[in-house]
Amino acid sequence: MRKHLLSAADLDREQATLVLDTAQQIEAALAGREVKKLPTLRGRTVVNLFFEDSTRTRISFELAAKRLSADVINFSAKGSSVSKGESLKDTALTLEAMGADAVVVRHSMSGAPHRLAQWIRGSVVNAGDGTHEHPTQALLDAYTMRARLGRLEGLRVTIVGDVLHSRVARSNVLLLSTLGAEVTLVAPPTLLPVGVETWPAEVSFDLDASLKADVVMMLRVQRERMAASYFPSPREYSRRYGLDAIRMGMLADDAIVMHPGPMNRGMEIAAEVADSVRSTIVEQVSNGVSVRMAVLYLLLGGAEVPL
């Protein structure tokens, strides 16, 4: 592993597989323990530096670090010196002075984790930067696919929705293509980014024609990032790009449905689909802890998981 995890593109196939295999080992190691902890990162300090609101990701990283016996500092921009005008660099220098071994950062500005990595000696993990990337989400998604379907090589994955504003989509396309999956992006033209044709994925505007897939991943419509109207109405969006029970019935018998959360139930995904046996949404949250443990372990620990 490199010193930092800033992008899914940082990982080649061997490194990405190592993360997934390590997460599987960690999960097996904890399964037989009454106390769900490993001593691997005892004495290390992990800082969760979140400039954007988050529930799943922040708690997942906190739990991952604590299960590895690391000391955890949670830093929220609200109520901190950042709200008084402190710059990202000054915050970084403060963390450096505190001796942070790893900084998990989420920021509204694309590229912020890359800047942070230039200013501190510890490892930096990108927990989401603007509309750019979210590499550990892609890793946990890949882990979930492999756990459910037994492979990643040759899997047909359809990613549907607000690709324009989705860091999850970009990271998944990069990682899944590295791991040998075939990815198709489905969205209205207004919700596709400039240059999407250069991504290692097919592009379609027709969801019904793209349902011959092993995995269908629905993306949240990020209305908070939309300053203009990108589609006529929520009802029209749901009609053309929402996954309902009828469309779920068109999937292959063993196909699975994914969503990075939080969901807009009734818009991009119907409640009966989100709660169906095909859905891996709850598993994704659970698997996220194991995968993030693996990432922190490989960045700060060693090469072998103590069993």
C-alpha positions in Angstrom: 0.0 0.0 0.0 1.0 3.6 -0.6 1.3 6.0 2.3 -2.1 7.7 1.5 -5.4 6.6 0.0 -6.6 9.6 -1.9 -8.2 8.1 -5.0 -9.4 4.7 -6.2 -6.9 5.2 -9.0 -4.1 4.9 -6.4 -4.8 1.1 -6.2 -3.7 -1.4 -8.8 -5.4 -4.8 -9.0 -3.0 -6.4 -6.5 -3.3 -3.6 -3.9 -7.1 -3.5 -4.2 -7.4 -7.2 -3.8 -5.1 -7.0 -0.8 -7.5 -4.6 0.9 -10.5 -6.8 0.2 -8.6 -10.0 1.4 -7.4 -8.2 4.5 -11.0 -7.0 5.3 -12.1 -10.6 4.9 -9.4 -11.8 7.3 -10.3 -9.1 9.8 -14.0 -10.1 9.7 -13.1 -13.7 10.3 -10.7 -12.8 13.1 -13.4 -10.7 14.9 -16.1 -13.3 14.4 -14.7 -15.6 17.0 -14.0 -12.9 19.6 -16.3 -11.8 22.4 -14.6 -8.4 22.5 -14.6 -7.1 18.9 -11.1 -5.6 19.1 -7.6 -6.2 17.7 -4.5 -4.7 19.3 -2.9 -3.9 16.0 -2.9 -0.1 16.1 -2.5 0.4 19.9 -0.6 3.7 20.5 -1.5 5.1 17.1 -3.7 8.2 16.7 -6.3 8.5 14.0 -8.0 11.9 13.5 -11.4 12.1 11.8 -11.4 15.5 10.1 -14.9 16.2 8.8 -15.7 19.5 7.1 -19.0 18.1 5.8 -21.8 16.5 7.7 -21.7 12.8 7.7 -23.2 10.0 9.7 -22.3 6.6 8.1 -18.8 7.4 7.0 -17.7 9.2 10.2 -19.1 6.6 12.5 -17.7 3.8 10.3 -14.2 5.2 10.4 -14.4 5.8 14.1 -15.5 2.3 14.9 -12.9 0.9 12.5 -10.1 2.7 14.3 -11.3 1.8 17.8 -11.7 -1.8 16.8 -8.0 -1.7 15.9 -7.2 -0.2 19.4 -6.2 3.2 18.0 -6.8 6.5 19.8 -9.4 8.4 17.9 -9.9 12.2 17.8 -13.1 13.4 16.1 -12.7 16.9 14.6 -15.8 18.7 13.3 -15.6 22.0 11.4 -18.7 23.3 13.2 -17.8 24.9 16.5 -14.0 24.7 15.8 -11.4 27.2 14.8 -12.4 26.5 11.2 -15.7 28.3 11.7 -13.6 31.3 12.9 -11.7 31.4 9.6 -8.7 29.0 10.2 -7.4 27.6 6.9 -7.1 24.0 6.0 -3.3 24.4 6.1 -3.3 25.8 9.7 -5.6 23.0 10.8 -3.2 20.5 9.2 -0.2 22.0 11.0 -2.2 21.7 14.3 -2.8 18.1 13.7 0.8 17.6 12.8 1.8 19.1 16.1 -0.5 16.7 17.9 1.2 13.7 16.3 -1.6 12.4 14.2 -0.6 9.1 12.5 -3.5 9.1 10.1 -6.1 11.8 9.1 -9.4 10.7 7.6 -10.7 13.8 5.9 -14.1 14.7 4.3 -14.3 18.1 2.6 -16.7 20.0 0.3 -13.8 21.0 -2.0 -12.5 18.5 -4.5 -8.8 18.0 -4.0 -8.6 19.0 -0.4 -7.2 15.6 0.8 -4.4 15.8 -1.8 -3.4 19.2 -0.4 -3.6 17.9 3.2 -1.2 15.0 2.2 1.4 17.6 1.2 1.4 19.3 4.6 1.5 16.4 7.2 3.7 13.5 7.7 0.9 11.1 8.7 -1.2 9.1 6.3 -4.3 10.7 4.7 -7.4 8.8 3.8 -9.9 10.5 1.5 -13.4 10.1 3.0 -15.0 12.1 0.3 -14.0 15.4 -1.4 -16.5 17.5 -3.2 -17.8 15.8 -6.3 -14.4 14.1 -6.9 -13.9 10.7 -5.1 -14.8 8.4 -2.2 -12.4 5.5 -2.5 -13.3 3.6 0.7 -16.9 3.5 -0.4 -15.9 1.9 -3.7 -13.8 -0.6 -1.8 -16.7 -1.6 0.5 -19.0 -1.8 -2.5 -16.6 -4.1 -4.3 -16.2 -6.2 -1.1 -20.0 -6.5 -0.9 -20.3 -7.6 -4.5 -17.6 -10.2 -4.0 -19.2 -11.5 -0.8 -22.6 -11.8 -2.5 -21.6 -13.0 -6.0 -18.3 -14.7 -5.4 -16.3 -12.7 -8.0 -15.6 -9.3 -9.5 -13.9 -10.3 -12.7 -16.5 -10.0 -15.5 -19.3 -8.7 -13.4 -21.7 -6.4 -15.2 -22.4 -3.4 -13.0 -24.9 -0.7 -13.8 -24.6 2.6 -11.9 -27.7 4.7 -12.2 -28.5 8.3 -11.3 -26.8 11.6 -10.4 -23.3 10.7 -11.8 -22.5 14.4 -12.2 -22.4 15.1 -8.4 -21.4 11.6 -7.3 -17.9 11.0 -5.9 -19.1 7.4 -5.3 -19.7 6.8 -9.0 -16.3 8.0 -10.1 -14.4 5.9 -7.5 -16.5 2.8 -8.3 -15.9 3.2 -12.0 -12.1 3.4 -11.4 -11.9 0.6 -8.9 -14.3 -1.8 -10.6 -12.6 -1.4 -14.0 -9.3 -2.1 -12.3 -10.8 -5.3 -10.8 -12.1 -6.5 -14.1 -15.8 -5.6 -13.9 -17.8 -4.1 -16.8 -19.5 -0.8 -15.8 -22.3 1.0 -17.4 -23.4 4.5 -16.3 -27.1 5.4 -16.7 -28.3 8.9 -16.2 -30.1 11.8 -18.0 -27.7 13.8 -20.1 -27.9 16.7 -17.7 -26.5 14.5 -14.8 -23.4 13.3 -16.6 -20.1 15.1 -16.1 -18.1 16.7 -18.9 -15.5 14.2 -20.1 -17.5 11.1 -19.0 -16.7 9.5 -22.3 -13.1 9.1 -21.2 -14.1 7.1 -18.1 -13.6 3.3 -18.4 -17.3 2.7 -18.6 -20.2 2.6 -21.1 -22.8 5.3 -21.0 -26.5 4.9 -21.5 -29.7 7.1 -21.1 -32.0 4.1 -21.0 -32.4 2.3 -17.7 -34.7 -0.4 -19.0 -32.1 -1.4 -21.6 -29.4 -1.6 -19.0 -30.9 -4.0 -16.5 -29.2 -7.1 -17.9 -26.7 -6.7 -15.1 -25.3 -8.6 -12.1 -25.4 -5.5 -9.9 -27.6 -2.4 -10.1 -26.3 0.5 -8.0 -28.6 3.4 -7.5 -27.2 6.8 -6.7 -28.8 9.5 -4.5 -30.0 12.6 -6.3 -28.0 15.2 -4.6 -30.4 18.1 -4.7 -28.3 20.1 -2.2 -25.6 20.4 -4.8 -28.0 21.5 -7.6 -28.3 25.2 -8.2 -30.5 24.7 -11.3 -33.1 22.3 -12.5 -31.5 19.2 -14.0 -34.7 17.3 -14.7 -38.4 18.3 -15.1 -39.7 17.0 -11.8 -38.9 14.3 -9.1 -41.9 12.3 -10.5 -40.5 12.4 -14.0 -37.0 11.4 -12.7 -38.5 8.5 -10.8 -40.5 7.3 -13.8 -37.4 7.2 -16.1 -34.6 6.5 -13.7 -36.1 5.1 -10.5 -35.8 1.4 -9.5 -39.2 0.1 -8.6 -40.7 -3.3 -8.2 -41.5 -3.7 -11.9 -37.9 -3.0 -12.9 -36.5 -5.2 -10.1 -38.6 -8.0 -11.6 -36.6 -7.6 -14.9 -33.3 -8.4 -13.2 -31.7 -11.8 -13.3 -32.5 -14.1 -10.4 -29.2 -13.6 -8.6 -28.7 -9.9 -9.4 -28.3 -7.6 -6.4 -29.3 -4.0 -5.8 -27.0 -1.5 -4.0 -27.1 2.1 -2.8 -24.4 4.1 -1.0 -26.9 5.9 1.2 -28.6 8.0 2.3 -31.6 7.1 0.1 -34.4 9.2 -1.3 -37.0 6.5 -0.9 -39.6 6.8 -3.6 -37.4 8.8 -5.9 -34.3 6.8 -7.1 -35.4 3.7 -5.3 -38.7 2.3 -4.2 -39.2 1.2 -0.5 -40.0 -2.4 -1.5 -36.8 -2.6 -3.5 -34.6 -1.1 -0.7 -36.1 -3.6 1.8 -36.0 -6.6 -0.5 -33.8 -9.7 -0.3 -31.9 -8.4 -3.3 -30.8 -5.3 -1.5 -27.3 -5.1 0.1 -27.7 -1.7 1.6 -27.5 -2.9 5.3 -24.6 -5.2 4.4 -22.7 -2.3 2.8 -22.8 -0.4 6.1 -21.6 -3.4 8.0 -18.9 -4.3 5.4 -17.7 -0.6 5.5 -16.3 -1.1 9.0 -14.2 -4.2 8.0 -12.9 -2.5 4.8 -12.0 0.7 6.6 -10.2 -1.4 9.3 -8.2 -3.0 6.5 -7.3 0.3 5.0 -6.1 1.8 8.3 -4.3 -1.4 9.2 -2.4 -1.6 5.9 -1.5 2.1 6.0 -0.4 2.1 9.6 0.1 -1.5 10.6 1.8 -4.3 8.8 1.2 -7.1 6.3 -0.3 -9.8 8.4 -3.6 -9.8 10.4 -3.1 -11.3 13.9 -5.6 -14.2 14.2 
